[in-house]
Amino acid sequence: MVWKGNGVTVETAILAYLAAHPDAADNALGVQQWWLPRRFADVSLHDVETALAAMTEQGSLTEIRLPDGSVIFAAGHAKRREDG
């Protein structure tokens, strides 16, 4: 089930954030805390991670693995890097 706030899905909220901030990149916790509107305050980190995984699979987001092994997400048009 996709978490919705006032009929807007987590995925739609993430895409809206990226439309306004096309160079944004952050980890799942940063997406949860900074990219989602206040009406998504109750969405779990698990739900954000699920949305990010689905969006990456669809090509809407790019997963970027940093040298330390951590992962950040950016708009789908961002260059994919596999460091480490």
DSSP file (Angstrom, degrees, kcal/mol; ACC not computed):
  #  RESIDUE AA STRUCTURE BP1 BP2  ACC     N-H-->O    O-->H-N    N-H-->O    O-->H-N    TCO  KAPPA ALPHA  PHI   PSI    X-CA   Y-CA   Z-CA
    1    1 A M              0   0    0      0, 0.0     2,-0.5     0, 0.0     0, 0.0   0.000 360.0 360.0 360.0 137.8    0.0    0.0    0.0
    2    2 A V        -     0   0    0      1,-0.0     2,-0.2    48,-0.0    45,-0.0  -0.765 360.0-121.3 -91.5 128.8    1.3    3.5   -0.9
    3    3 A W        -     0   0    0     -2,-0.5     7,-1.3    44,-0.1     2,-0.4  -0.498  34.2-168.3 -69.8 133.8    1.2    6.0    1.9
    4    4 A K  E     -A    9   0A   0     -2,-0.2     2,-0.5     5,-0.2     5,-0.2  -0.964  19.4-163.0-128.2 144.0   -0.9    9.0    1.0
    5    5 A G  E >  S-A    8   0A   0      3,-2.6     3,-1.5    -2,-0.4    35,-0.1  -0.965  86.0 -21.0-123.3 112.2   -1.4   12.5    2.5
    6    6 A N  T 3  S-     0   0    0     -2,-0.5    -1,-0.1     1,-0.3     3,-0.1   0.876 129.0 -50.9  55.2  40.8   -4.5   14.2    1.3
    7    7 A G  T 3  S+     0   0    0      1,-0.2     2,-0.5     0, 0.0    -1,-0.3   0.441 114.5 117.2  81.6  -0.5   -4.6   12.0   -1.8
    8    8 A V  E <   -A    5   0A   0     -3,-1.5    -3,-2.6     4,-0.0    -1,-0.2  -0.870  58.2-137.3-102.6 130.8   -0.9   12.7   -2.7
    9    9 A T  E  >  -A    4   0A   0     -2,-0.5     4,-2.2    -5,-0.2    -5,-0.2  -0.400  21.9-113.9 -81.9 162.4    1.5    9.7   -2.6
   10   10 A V  H  > S+     0   0    0     -7,-1.3     4,-2.4     1,-0.2     5,-0.2   0.911 119.4  54.3 -57.5 -43.1    5.0    9.8   -1.2
   11   11 A E  H  > S+     0   0    0      1,-0.2     4,-2.4     2,-0.2    -1,-0.2   0.916 107.7  48.2 -59.3 -45.1    6.2    9.3   -4.7
   12   12 A T  H  > S+     0   0    0      1,-0.2     4,-2.2     2,-0.2    -1,-0.2   0.888 111.0  51.2 -63.8 -39.5    4.3   12.3   -6.0
   13   13 A A  H  X S+     0   0    0     -4,-2.2     4,-2.1     2,-0.2    -1,-0.2   0.894 110.1  49.5 -65.3 -39.7    5.6   14.5   -3.2
   14   14 A I  H  X S+     0   0    0     -4,-2.4     4,-2.4     2,-0.2    -2,-0.2   0.925 111.1  49.2 -64.6 -44.3    9.2   13.4   -3.9
   15   15 A L  H  X S+     0   0    0     -4,-2.4     4,-1.9     1,-0.2    -2,-0.2   0.879 109.6  52.1 -63.1 -37.6    8.8   14.2   -7.6
   16   16 A A  H  X S+     0   0    0     -4,-2.2     4,-1.5     2,-0.2    -1,-0.2   0.906 109.2  50.0 -64.6 -41.2    7.3   17.6   -6.7
   17   17 A Y  H  X S+     0   0    0     -4,-2.1     4,-1.9     1,-0.2    -2,-0.2   0.926 111.2  48.5 -62.1 -44.5   10.3   18.4   -4.5
   18   18 A L  H  < S+     0   0    0     -4,-2.4    -1,-0.2     1,-0.2    -2,-0.2   0.812 105.6  57.9 -68.1 -29.3   12.7   17.4   -7.2
   19   19 A A  H  < S+     0   0    0     -4,-1.9    -1,-0.2     1,-0.2    -2,-0.2   0.879 114.6  38.2 -64.9 -36.4   10.8   19.6   -9.7
   20   20 A A  H  < S+     0   0    0     -4,-1.5    -2,-0.2     1,-0.2    -1,-0.2   0.736 131.2  29.9 -83.3 -24.5   11.5   22.5   -7.4
   21   21 A H    ><  +     0   0    0     -4,-1.9     3,-2.1    -5,-0.2    -1,-0.2  -0.606  69.0 171.3-134.1  70.1   15.0   21.4   -6.5
   22   22 A P  T 3  S+     0   0    0      0, 0.0    53,-0.4     0, 0.0    -1,-0.1   0.681  77.9  51.2 -63.1 -19.3   16.4   19.5   -9.5
   23   23 A D  T 3  S+     0   0    0     51,-0.1    -5,-0.1     2,-0.0     2,-0.0   0.335  82.6 126.2 -97.7   7.2   19.9   19.2   -8.1
   24   24 A A    <   +     0   0    0     -3,-2.1    51,-0.6    -6,-0.2     2,-0.3  -0.330  30.5 172.6 -67.2 145.7   18.8   17.8   -4.7
   25   25 A A  E     +B   74   0B   0     49,-0.2     2,-0.3    -2,-0.0    49,-0.2  -0.948   9.6 145.0-152.2 134.1   20.4   14.6   -3.5
   26   26 A D  E     -B   73   0B   0     47,-1.8    47,-3.0    -2,-0.3     2,-0.1  -0.980  43.7 -97.8-161.0 166.9   19.9   13.0   -0.1
   27   27 A N     >  -     0   0    0     -2,-0.3     4,-2.5    45,-0.3     5,-0.2  -0.299  52.3 -90.4 -83.4 176.3   19.6    9.7    1.8
   28   28 A A  H  > S+     0   0    0     43,-0.3     4,-2.5     1,-0.2     5,-0.2   0.882 127.3  50.5 -58.8 -41.2   16.3    8.2    2.8
   29   29 A L  H  > S+     0   0    0      2,-0.2     4,-2.5     1,-0.2    -1,-0.2   0.909 110.6  49.4 -65.0 -41.2   16.3    9.9    6.2
   30   30 A G  H  >>S+     0   0    0      2,-0.2     4,-3.0     1,-0.2     5,-0.8   0.894 110.5  50.8 -63.4 -40.0   17.0   13.3    4.5
   31   31 A V  I  X>S+     0   0    0     -4,-2.5     4,-1.2     3,-0.2     5,-1.2   0.936 111.8  48.1 -61.2 -45.9   14.2   12.7    2.1
   32   32 A Q  I  <5S+     0   0    0     -4,-2.5     4,-0.2    -5,-0.2    -2,-0.2   0.916 120.5  36.1 -59.9 -44.8   11.9   11.8    4.9
   33   33 A Q  I  <5S+     0   0    0     -4,-2.5    -2,-0.2    -5,-0.2    -1,-0.2   0.829 133.0  18.1 -81.2 -33.8   12.8   14.9    7.0
   34   34 A W  I  <5S+     0   0    0     -4,-3.0    -3,-0.2    -5,-0.2    -2,-0.1   0.742 119.5  49.4-115.5 -29.4   13.4   17.5    4.3
   35   35 A W  I  <<S+     0   0    0     -4,-1.2    -3,-0.2    -5,-0.8    -4,-0.1   0.784  94.1  77.9 -87.8 -26.8   11.8   16.6    1.0
   36   36 A L  S   <S-     0   0    0     -5,-1.2   -26,-0.0    -4,-0.2   -22,-0.0  -0.630  82.9-114.6 -89.8 140.4    8.3   15.7    2.2
   37   37 A P    >   -     0   0    0      0, 0.0     3,-2.3     0, 0.0    -1,-0.1  -0.183  36.3 -99.0 -63.5 163.5    5.6   18.3    3.1
   38   38 A R  G >  S+     0   0    0      1,-0.3     3,-2.2     2,-0.2     4,-0.2   0.795 118.9  70.1 -56.2 -31.9    4.4   18.5    6.7
   39   39 A R  G 3  S+     0   0    0      1,-0.3     3,-0.3     2,-0.1    -1,-0.3   0.652  95.3  57.4 -64.3 -11.1    1.3   16.5    5.9
   40   40 A F  G X   +     0   0    0     -3,-2.3     3,-1.8     1,-0.2    -1,-0.3   0.131  69.4 116.5-100.2  18.3    3.7   13.5    5.6
   41   41 A A  T <  S+     0   0    0     -3,-2.2    -1,-0.2     1,-0.3    -2,-0.1   0.771  75.4  50.6 -59.5 -27.0    5.1   13.9    9.1
   42   42 A D  T 3  S+     0   0    0     -3,-0.3    -1,-0.3    -4,-0.2     2,-0.2   0.454  80.2 117.5 -92.6  -0.8    3.7   10.5   10.1
   43   43 A V    <   -     0   0    0     -3,-1.8     2,-0.1   -11,-0.1    -3,-0.0  -0.472  65.2-124.3 -70.1 136.3    5.2    8.5    7.2
   44   44 A S     >  -     0   0    0     -2,-0.2     4,-1.9     1,-0.1     5,-0.1  -0.369  13.0-119.1 -79.5 158.6    7.7    5.9    8.3
   45   45 A L  H  > S+     0   0    0      1,-0.2     4,-2.9     2,-0.2     5,-0.2   0.869 116.7  58.5 -61.4 -36.8   11.2    5.7    7.1
   46   46 A H  H  > S+     0   0    0      1,-0.2     4,-2.4     2,-0.2    -1,-0.2   0.918 105.1  48.8 -58.3 -44.7   10.3    2.2    5.8
   47   47 A D  H  > S+     0   0    0      2,-0.2     4,-2.2     1,-0.2    -1,-0.2   0.882 111.6  49.3 -64.9 -37.9    7.6    3.7    3.6
   48   48 A V  H  X S+     0   0    0     -4,-1.9     4,-2.8     2,-0.2    -2,-0.2   0.934 111.4  49.1 -65.4 -45.4   10.0    6.3    2.3
   49   49 A E  H  X S+     0   0    0     -4,-2.9     4,-2.4     1,-0.2    -2,-0.2   0.888 110.4  51.3 -61.3 -39.4   12.6    3.6    1.5
   50   50 A T  H  X S+     0   0    0     -4,-2.4     4,-2.2     2,-0.2    -1,-0.2   0.920 111.7  46.8 -62.9 -44.3   10.0    1.6   -0.2
   51   51 A A  H  X S+     0   0    0     -4,-2.2     4,-2.6     2,-0.2    -2,-0.2   0.915 112.1  50.3 -64.1 -43.2    9.0    4.6   -2.4
   52   52 A L  H  X S+     0   0    0     -4,-2.8     4,-2.2     1,-0.2    -2,-0.2   0.904 110.5  49.6 -62.9 -41.5   12.6    5.4   -3.2
   53   53 A A  H  X S+     0   0    0     -4,-2.4     4,-2.3     2,-0.2    -1,-0.2   0.921 112.7  46.9 -63.4 -44.1   13.3    1.8   -4.2
   54   54 A A  H  X S+     0   0    0     -4,-2.2     4,-1.9     1,-0.2    -2,-0.2   0.905 113.1  48.8 -64.8 -41.2   10.2    1.7   -6.5
   55   55 A M  H  X>S+     0   0    0     -4,-2.6     5,-2.0     2,-0.2     6,-1.4   0.846 110.9  50.4 -69.0 -33.7   11.1    5.1   -8.0
   56   56 A T  H ><5S+     0   0    0     -4,-2.2     3,-0.7     4,-0.2    -2,-0.2   0.920 109.8  50.5 -67.5 -43.8   14.7    3.9   -8.6
   57   57 A E  H 3<5S+     0   0    0     -4,-2.3    -2,-0.2     1,-0.2    -1,-0.2   0.866 111.6  48.6 -61.0 -37.1   13.4    0.8  -10.3
   58   58 A Q  H 3<5S-     0   0    0     -4,-1.9    -1,-0.2    -5,-0.2    -2,-0.2   0.612 116.3-114.9 -78.7 -13.4   11.1    2.9  -12.5
   59   59 A G  T <<5S+     0   0    0     -3,-0.7    -3,-0.2    -4,-0.7    -2,-0.1   0.511  86.1 116.5  90.2   4.9   14.0    5.3  -13.4
   60   60 A S  S   <S+     0   0    0     -5,-2.0    16,-2.1    -6,-0.2     2,-0.3   0.789  80.8  31.7 -73.3 -27.9   12.4    8.3  -11.7
   61   61 A L  E    S-C   75   0B   0     -6,-1.4     2,-0.5    14,-0.3    -2,-0.2  -0.901  73.6-137.7-127.3 156.2   15.4    8.4   -9.3
   62   62 A T  E     -C   74   0B   0     12,-2.6    12,-1.9    -2,-0.3     2,-0.5  -0.961  15.2-141.5-112.4 132.2   19.0    7.5   -9.5
   63   63 A E  E     -C   73   0B   0     -2,-0.5     2,-0.5    10,-0.2    18,-0.3  -0.825  17.0-164.0 -91.8 126.4   20.7    5.7   -6.6
   64   64 A I  E     -C   72   0B   0      8,-3.1     8,-2.5    -2,-0.5     2,-0.6  -0.955   6.8-151.9-116.6 118.5   24.2    7.0   -6.0
   65   65 A R  E     -Cd  71  82B   0     16,-1.6    18,-1.4    -2,-0.5     6,-0.2  -0.805  16.2-147.1 -91.7 122.2   26.6    4.9   -3.9
   66   66 A L    >   -     0   0    0      4,-3.0     3,-2.6    -2,-0.6    -1,-0.0  -0.406  28.8-101.0 -85.1 162.6   29.2    7.0   -2.1
   67   67 A P  T 3  S+     0   0    0      0, 0.0    -1,-0.1     0, 0.0    -2,-0.0   0.792 122.4  56.9 -55.0 -29.8   32.7    5.8   -1.4
   68   68 A D  T 3  S-     0   0    0      2,-0.1     3,-0.1     1,-0.1    16,-0.0   0.467 121.3-106.8 -82.2   0.6   31.8    5.1    2.3
   69   69 A G  S <  S+     0   0    0     -3,-2.6    -1,-0.1     1,-0.3     2,-0.0   0.263  78.4 130.1  95.1 -12.3   29.0    2.7    1.1
   70   70 A S        -     0   0    0     -5,-0.1    -4,-3.0     1,-0.0     2,-0.4  -0.314  49.9-133.9 -72.8 162.3   26.1    5.0    1.9
   71   71 A V  E     - C   0  65B   0     -6,-0.2   -43,-0.3    -3,-0.1     2,-0.3  -0.953  19.9-176.7-123.7 135.8   23.4    5.7   -0.7
   72   72 A I  E     - C   0  64B   0     -8,-2.5    -8,-3.1    -2,-0.4     2,-0.4  -0.877  17.2-136.1-123.4 162.5   21.8    8.9   -1.8
   73   73 A F  E     +BC  26  63B   0    -47,-3.0   -47,-1.8    -2,-0.3     2,-0.3  -0.927  24.2 168.3-121.9 143.2   19.0    9.5   -4.2
   74   74 A A  E     -BC  25  62B   0    -12,-1.9   -12,-2.6    -2,-0.4   -49,-0.2  -0.863  47.9 -58.2-141.8 173.6   18.8   12.2   -6.9
   75   75 A A  E >   - C   0  61B   0    -51,-0.6     3,-2.4   -53,-0.4   -14,-0.3  -0.202  56.3-109.2 -54.9 149.5   16.6   12.9   -9.9
   76   76 A G  T 3  S+     0   0    0    -16,-2.1   -15,-0.2     1,-0.3    -1,-0.1   0.702 116.5  61.0 -57.2 -23.7   16.6   10.2  -12.5
   77   77 A H  T 3  S+     0   0    0    -17,-0.2    -1,-0.3     2,-0.1     3,-0.1   0.563  80.8 111.5 -82.1  -7.4   18.6   12.2  -15.0
   78   78 A A  S <  S-     0   0    0     -3,-2.4     2,-0.2     1,-0.1    -4,-0.1  -0.308  82.9 -95.7 -66.9 150.5   21.5   12.5  -12.6
   79   79 A K        -     0   0    0      1,-0.1     2,-0.4   -17,-0.1    -1,-0.1  -0.482  38.6-126.8 -66.4 129.8   24.7   10.6  -13.5
   80   80 A R        -     0   0    0     -2,-0.2     2,-0.4    -4,-0.1   -16,-0.1  -0.660  28.0-168.8 -80.5 130.0   24.8    7.2  -11.9
   81   81 A R        -     0   0    0     -2,-0.4   -16,-1.6   -18,-0.3     2,-0.5  -0.965  17.2-168.6-121.4 137.5   28.0    6.6   -9.9
   82   82 A E  B     +d   65   0B   0     -2,-0.4     2,-0.2   -18,-0.1   -16,-0.1  -0.786  27.0 164.5-121.7  85.1   29.2    3.3   -8.5
   83   83 A D              0   0    0    -18,-1.4   -14,-0.1    -2,-0.5    -2,-0.0  -0.547 360.0 360.0 -94.9 162.7   32.1    4.3   -6.2
   84   84 A G              0   0    0     -2,-0.2    -1,-0.2   -16,-0.0   -18,-0.1   0.434 360.0 360.0 112.3 360.0   33.7    2.2   -3.5
